């Protein structure tokens, strides 16, 4: 009998398996597809690999600004895709190697009871079960995926050539990352978003800034737009990016008495389901669908199995959100809009990258850093960055918020010069 059987080898399941291994548990990991889940195979890693290729191509086109003359440059999309696939294979192999000591079943899982799982043709007995079965792209009834001209984000990663024109339905994180990538490669991109701004829920000033930058790049942005009003025939490809749906509906969890709702596994603040020995983590809980949050959930779920008398509550407040457009966008904690809606008495500090020496050296001066703090206590409550290396810079501010630092403590910290990171200090007046 296993101490723990984990269903799904994405970022939640993988990190849970590592935690179980470290704790000396006899664990198994069941995955019907490839190890790494959406993040490694169809999400974070492949899209960011394409982002980097797009960035290199953009830099090559403006190399003259750096005193470097490149006579000609063009994207070789076949080689770009080959590099992406090679990186995925390398990382997948690395993940497999560190799981030594955890039994891996490359099979479809089905829960038979609270202590039994069928994995392919095997029946496994276990003390605990962790469901980490992930999510899938949402489909629209009027735009059914056909893998030909109406694509999901999964399909988009496998295309063989750069399209001349691309309609992206959905101006959320996934949609605008693809818009940024393919616009850089020369595709005529249109983004249609039903809400009043791109990336609904993000700081409204940052949303307006990325929309303005997109328009400068030639990307057509249509907010407050129903996709049904657009003529799909005008575009080579249509990419539907309207969110993701948890996919636990065919897992057999009802056989164990686990409560689910529209494919979502219902958990409490400690990641326990309605059955004491069954937990869930990652996208299938439909909380925050981010790989790093899933990894965090996976680790906490195992810790709570081991210490049921002193369980840890999941903290959703200070999870960084990273968007790999050009320029990048990142945020953590409360946005200015959220703080105002809560009626908090706040202070806003801001620094424009035009004033950064390193940003000028990089020729990436679009954007700003915005800090939201409590006016009375000086505690940092939130931050938003749009600009160069925003997804790296947000880590410093995540650490500050998590450890309840005040603006004065950040201001007293000496940052290196010339760096982008010193812009955090410069933002505080």
Secondary structure, DSSP 4 states (H G I P E B T S, - for coil): -EEEEEE--SHHHHHHHHHHHHTT--EEEE-SS-TTHHHHHHSHHHHHHHHHHHHHHHHHHTGGGGT---S-----HHHHHHHHHHHHHHHHHHHHHHTTTSEEE-S-EEEEETTEEEETTEEEEEEEEEE---EEE--BTTB---SSSEE-HHHHTT-SS--SEEEEE--SHHHHHHHHHHHHTT-EEEEE-SSSSSSTTS-HHHHHHHHHHHHHTT-EEE-S--GGGS-GGGSSEEEE-S-EEE--TTS-GGGGT--EETTEEP--TTSB-SSTTEEE-GGGG-S---HHHHHHHHHHHHHHHHTGGGPPPP--TT--EEE-SSSEEEEEE--HHHHHHTT--EEEEEEEGGG-HHHHHHT----EEEEEEETTT-BEEEEEEEETTHHHHHHHHHHHHHTT-BHHHHHTSPPPSS-STHHHHHH--
